Structures are given as structure tokens and as C-alpha cells.
């Protein structure tokens, strides 16, 4: 319950609450003067609308990965299995630690400390991916990787312990950036709105409390690769997209097995730049034992979609049979119906 007027006897509580808010408020948030509308509990801040506008100084957000992901954002990256989500996530983490952008895509922050929670790969798999014949790739010392201990004997309160460990790791490493691979390990069931909301509240709490930039990886359910990627293609409740600050997707290209494209799905800080008409193209390459997305221009998403799978309907099957009964050849039937002669032959046996 929120009270807008408080008696004098709890003025001390109000003062304590104000001090608590001031001590925990991120540096980028406005510093308000004392107000008669403060709550005793620091959970809610109450101001007149004009006060919010007068006290907040416009701050242009800084790019972590061009228009895809900005500083202090909770961003979701999603794609199908084996498209390269983890590869790009590690590449982004390494880019942020070194301060070196990925190709021409802007990075406007100095080198940061990154913690990458890898719930997908084992240590051996990670080593194999970034090790060659004679040596391993040299990551920045500010890039931390964490993984689950498969030998842990006590699995009680699993989710609470995961949340606790993530927060403790952020504090111990003094990380600026958190990457989680992937979302399913933070909740029992992200398809349900209640569970999805709990996950997003936890992540937004971390973002605000520690002034973090967060990237979370998510899957897509089985989708039609002949259709453009939309926010409906991300696995889980709509709450996930609703509560994140930004989201982008990785798609396979029909033009090359090693080509991928990135597409903006949601953005709050900027207008859409990399949408359906201008997706960003990349090729998966290995350089100095580092597998990465190498930029190779832009294109229209439609040019990288796969052909629509052919579906034999009952109506089409009957048309083929009827035309055959009229003495029309398989080739001519195919021409009339826009299908191959082979397909006609399969129907007619």
C-alpha cells in the first residue's frame, strides 16, 4: 500500500527510506530533491510528472553492438538450434572486454568486465571450439566464464541457488556485462506467464541494482524458414519480449550454409535500422582459433529465406487424377498446375 501523506512520527522511517534509495540508485538515474510525496518504503518513488521531466537529464545511450544492444539494456538474442547463438555471444563478450568492435558495427564503451554463464557447453566443448593444433585462443583476462558443476551433490532449491550464484558472481568480479546462455536455465517453465515474469523481474533487478548491461540467449520453437522472423518466433511467454528492452534474432541464409543474418525485433532507444529490408549478413569463420561472425554486408531478408515446402493437398491430388482421366500427359498436367512431372507421376503411381 502506498501512502502519499505521512504523520510526523514516521518521519525517521521516511528519511531512512530516502537514504536507502539514494545509496542504491544507479549513477545514471536522476537525483531528486526532498518531496512530500515520498513513501516510507523505497520500493516506489512518487513524483509529480513535471518533476520527473525537470530532474532527468537526457542521456544518449551508448552502443554495445550497434543498434542491436545498448548500455544498461536487458537484451534477448534468439535463434534456432545450431545457428550460432553461443558463438556470437562469446564473440560479443570478447569484443566488449577488449573494446574492439565487430567489423563496422559500433561499440561506444571502453573495455568492460564480462561474465558469461554458459549453461549449454561443457568445459571440454568450450576448449575444443577455441583450441587449434598448437595453441588456444587468448581471451581477455576480463572475460569470465561460468558453468554448472555436473558433480554437485545437492540439487535442492536449484533455481534459487542459480539466482544467488549469478548475483554473487557479479559482485565478486565487478562485472559490467552479464551474458546468460540460455534463458531456460533460469526458470522451470518460461511458457507460462507467471514464470516468465519472475525471470524478467530477476534480470531487471540485477540490471538496476548493479548498473548492468545484460544479454540473454533464447531458442525458437520449430518455425517455417520460408517466412520472415518475428517476435512470435521466440520460444516462451510474450512476457519475455514485453519486458526486455531490446531483442534481435539470428536467421539461416538459404544462399550459403555458413551465412547468417541478424534482424532487429524490438528496440526502445532507437528507431529500427536493421529490419526486414536491411538485415545484417555474416559468415561463420575461424581466425586464429576463434570462431566468429564476420560481417559481409546487408540484404533484404526475403532473399535469404528458404523456398516454401511443397504440400500435396487433397484438392491438388484430385485435380491431377481428373486431368489424367482426360488423357492429358504428365508433363502437360504439371505445366497446368505449376508442379513438376515427377510429382504428377508420384500421385498417379
C-alpha positions in Angstrom: 0.0 0.0 0.0 1.3 3.5 -0.9 0.7 6.5 1.3 1.0 10.0 0.0 1.0 11.8 3.4 2.8 10.5 6.4 2.5 11.6 10.1 5.5 13.1 11.8 6.1 10.1 14.0 7.3 8.1 11.0 9.4 10.9 9.5 12.5 8.9 10.6 11.4 5.9 8.6 10.9 8.1 5.6 14.4 9.6 6.0 15.9 6.1 6.2 14.0 5.1 3.0 15.3 8.1 1.1 18.8 7.4 2.1 18.4 3.7 1.1 17.1 4.8 -2.3 20.0 7.3 -2.8 22.6 4.7 -1.8 21.3 2.1 -4.2 20.2 4.3 -7.2 22.4 3.8 -10.3 24.7 6.7 -11.2 22.7 7.4 -14.4 19.4 8.0 -12.6 18.3 11.5 -11.6 19.0 12.7 -8.0 15.7 14.2 -6.7 15.2 16.7 -4.1 13.1 16.0 -1.0 9.5 15.6 -1.7 6.3 15.5 0.5 5.2 12.5 -1.6 8.0 10.1 -0.7 6.9 6.6 0.5 8.2 5.1 3.7 9.2 2.0 1.6 11.9 2.6 -1.1 10.1 0.2 -3.5 8.1 3.0 -5.1 9.2 6.6 -5.9 6.4 9.1 -6.2 6.8 12.5 -8.0 4.7 14.9 -10.0 5.1 14.3 -13.7 6.8 17.6 -14.2 9.3 16.8 -11.5 10.4 13.7 -13.4 10.9 15.8 -16.5 12.8 18.6 -14.7 15.2 16.3 -12.8 16.0 13.8 -15.5 18.9 14.8 -17.8 18.6 13.2 -21.3 21.5 10.7 -21.7 22.2 9.3 -25.1 22.6 5.6 -24.7 26.0 4.1 -25.7 26.1 1.2 -28.2 27.5 -2.2 -27.2 26.6 -3.8 -30.5 25.5 -1.0 -32.8 21.7 -0.6 -32.9 21.1 -4.2 -31.6 22.2 -3.7 -27.9 22.8 -0.6 -25.8 24.4 0.1 -22.4 22.1 -0.8 -19.4 19.7 -2.7 -21.6 18.2 -6.2 -21.0 18.5 -7.6 -24.5 17.3 -11.0 -25.8 19.0 -12.7 -28.7 17.1 -15.7 -30.1 17.6 -18.3 -32.9 17.0 -21.9 -33.8 19.3 -24.7 -32.6 22.8 -24.9 -34.2 22.6 -21.5 -35.9 25.4 -19.9 -33.8 23.9 -18.2 -30.8 26.7 -19.2 -28.4 29.4 -18.3 -31.0 28.0 -14.8 -31.4 27.5 -14.4 -27.6 31.2 -15.3 -26.9 32.3 -13.0 -29.7 30.3 -10.2 -28.2 31.7 -10.8 -24.8 35.2 -10.8 -26.1 34.5 -7.6 -28.1 33.3 -5.8 -25.0 36.3 -6.9 -22.9 38.8 -5.8 -25.5 37.0 -2.7 -26.7 37.3 -3.8 -30.3 34.0 -3.7 -32.3 32.8 -6.5 -34.5 33.6 -5.2 -38.0 31.9 -1.9 -38.7 29.3 -2.3 -36.0 29.7 0.4 -33.4 31.0 -0.1 -29.8 31.0 3.1 -27.8 32.2 1.8 -24.4 35.7 1.3 -23.1 36.8 -2.3 -22.3 34.4 -3.8 -19.8 34.4 -6.8 -17.4 32.1 -9.6 -18.8 30.7 -12.7 -17.1 29.4 -15.3 -19.4 27.2 -18.0 -17.8 27.5 -21.0 -20.1 24.7 -23.5 -19.3 25.0 -25.1 -22.7 28.6 -26.3 -23.2 30.9 -28.3 -21.1 34.4 -27.1 -20.4 35.7 -29.7 -22.9 33.4 -28.5 -25.6 34.4 -24.9 -25.0 38.0 -25.8 -25.1 37.6 -27.7 -28.4 35.8 -24.8 -30.0 38.6 -22.3 -29.2 41.7 -24.5 -29.4 43.6 -25.4 -32.6 46.5 -27.8 -33.4 49.2 -26.0 -31.4 47.6 -23.3 -29.2 44.3 -22.0 -27.8 42.8 -18.6 -28.5 43.9 -15.9 -26.0 40.8 -14.3 -24.3 40.9 -11.0 -22.4 41.6 -11.5 -18.6 38.4 -9.5 -18.1 36.3 -12.3 -19.7 34.9 -14.7 -17.1 33.1 -17.9 -18.0 30.9 -19.9 -15.5 29.3 -23.3 -16.0 27.2 -25.7 -13.9 29.1 -28.2 -11.8 27.7 -31.5 -13.1 29.1 -33.3 -10.0 27.3 -31.1 -7.5 25.7 -33.4 -4.9 22.9 -31.2 -3.6 20.4 -30.0 -6.2 17.8 -28.8 -3.8 16.5 -25.2 -4.4 18.1 -25.3 -7.8 16.7 -22.1 -9.2 17.2 -20.1 -6.0 20.8 -21.2 -5.9 21.4 -20.3 -9.6 19.9 -16.8 -9.0 22.1 -16.4 -5.8 25.3 -17.5 -7.6 24.7 -15.2 -10.5 24.3 -12.2 -8.2 27.3 -13.2 -6.1 29.5 -13.7 -9.2 28.5 -10.2 -10.5 29.6 -8.7 -7.2 32.9 -10.7 -6.9 34.0 -10.0 -10.5 32.6 -6.4 -10.5 31.2 -7.2 -13.9 29.6 -4.5 -16.2 28.1 -7.0 -18.6 26.2 -10.2 -18.0 25.6 -12.8 -20.7 23.4 -15.8 -20.0 23.3 -18.8 -22.3 20.5 -19.6 -22.1 17.1 -18.5 -20.7 15.7 -21.9 -19.9 18.1 -22.4 -17.1 16.6 -19.5 -15.1 13.1 -20.8 -14.8 11.1 -24.0 -14.6 8.8 -23.0 -17.4 9.1 -19.8 -19.5 6.0 -20.7 -21.5 3.8 -19.7 -18.5 3.4 -16.0 -18.0 3.9 -16.3 -14.2 7.3 -18.0 -14.6 8.4 -15.7 -17.4 7.5 -12.7 -15.4 9.6 -13.9 -12.4 12.6 -14.4 -14.7 12.4 -11.0 -16.2 11.9 -9.3 -12.8 15.0 -11.1 -11.5 17.1 -9.9 -14.5 15.7 -6.3 -14.4 16.6 -6.2 -10.7 20.2 -7.2 -11.4 20.3 -4.6 -14.2 19.2 -1.8 -12.0 21.0 -2.8 -8.8 24.4 -3.3 -10.4 24.1 -1.0 -13.4 24.5 -3.9 -15.8 24.1 -4.5 -19.5 22.5 -7.9 -19.9 22.3 -10.3 -22.9 20.1 -13.4 -22.6 20.0 -16.1 -25.2 16.8 -17.9 -26.1 15.6 -20.6 -28.5 12.9 -20.5 -31.2 10.4 -23.4 -31.5 10.3 -25.2 -34.8 9.4 -22.5 -37.4 8.9 -22.1 -41.1 12.2 -20.9 -42.6 10.3 -19.6 -45.6 8.8 -16.8 -43.5 10.4 -13.7 -42.0 11.4 -13.9 -38.4 9.1 -12.1 -36.0 8.7 -11.7 -32.2 6.2 -14.6 -32.3 9.1 -16.9 -33.2 10.8 -16.7 -29.8 10.1 -19.6 -27.5 8.3 -18.7 -24.3 5.7 -16.4 -23.0 5.0 -13.0 -24.6 6.2 -11.6 -21.2 9.8 -12.1 -22.3 9.5 -9.8 -25.3 7.2 -7.4 -23.4 9.7 -6.8 -20.5 13.0 -6.8 -22.3 14.5 -3.5 -23.6 15.6 -4.9 -27.0 15.7 -8.1 -28.9 17.3 -9.4 -32.1 17.3 -12.7 -34.0 19.7 -14.8 -36.0 18.5 -16.5 -39.2 20.0 -19.0 -41.5 20.6 -17.9 -45.1 19.4 -20.0 -48.0 22.3 -18.7 -50.1 25.1 -20.3 -48.1 25.3 -22.9 -45.4 27.8 -20.7 -43.5 25.9 -17.5 -43.9 23.7 -16.0 -41.2 21.7 -12.8 -40.9 20.8 -10.6 -37.9 17.5 -8.8 -37.6 16.2 -6.3 -35.1 13.0 -7.5 -33.4 12.5 -4.9 -30.7 14.1 -1.6 -29.8 13.4 1.2 -27.3 16.3 3.5 -27.6 16.5 3.9 -31.4 14.4 3.5 -34.5 14.6 0.3 -36.4 17.7 0.2 -38.6 18.2 -3.5 -39.3 14.7 -4.7 -40.1 13.3 -6.9 -42.9 14.5 -4.7 -45.7 18.1 -4.4 -44.3 19.2 -7.4 -42.3 22.9 -7.7 -41.4 24.8 -10.5 -43.2 27.6 -12.5 -41.6 29.7 -15.6 -42.4 30.9 -18.1 -39.8 34.7 -18.2 -40.0 37.6 -19.3 -37.9 40.6 -17.0 -37.4 43.4 -17.7 -35.1 41.4 -20.5 -33.3 38.5 -18.1 -32.8 35.2 -18.9 -34.5 33.3 -15.8 -35.2 30.6 -14.0 -37.2 32.4 -12.0 -39.9 30.3 -9.1 -41.4 29.7 -9.3 -45.2 27.2 -6.6 -45.9 23.4 -6.2 -45.8 20.5 -7.5 -47.7 16.7 -8.0 -47.8 15.5 -10.8 -45.6 13.3 -12.2 -48.4 16.4 -13.0 -50.4 17.7 -15.3 -47.7 14.5 -17.2 -46.9 14.1 -20.8 -47.9 11.6 -21.9 -50.5 8.1 -22.7 -49.3 7.9 -26.5 -48.7 5.6 -28.2 -51.2 2.5 -29.6 -49.7 0.3 -32.1 -51.6 -3.3 -31.2 -50.8 -6.3 -33.5 -51.4 -7.7 -30.9 -53.8 -4.5 -30.9 -55.9 -4.3 -34.7 -55.9 -7.9 -34.9 -57.3 -7.1 -32.3 -60.0 -4.1 -34.4 -61.1 -6.3 -37.6 -61.3 -9.1 -35.9 -63.1 -6.7 -34.4 -65.7 -5.1 -37.8 -66.2 -8.5 -39.4 -66.8 -9.0 -36.9 -69.6 -5.9 -38.3 -71.3 -3.6 -35.4 -70.6 0.1 -36.3 -70.3 2.0 -36.0 -67.0 4.1 -33.1 -68.5 1.1 -31.1 -69.5 -0.6 -31.7 -66.2 2.5 -30.4 -64.5 2.5 -27.3 -66.7 -1.2 -26.6 -66.0 -0.9 -27.0 -62.2 2.6 -25.4 -61.7 4.2 -28.6 -60.4 6.8 -31.0 -61.7 6.2 -34.0 -63.9 7.8 -36.2 -61.2 5.2 -35.0 -58.7 2.4 -35.9 -61.1 3.9 -39.3 -61.6 4.1 -40.0 -57.8 0.4 -39.2 -57.5 -0.7 -41.4 -60.4 1.6 -44.3 -59.2 
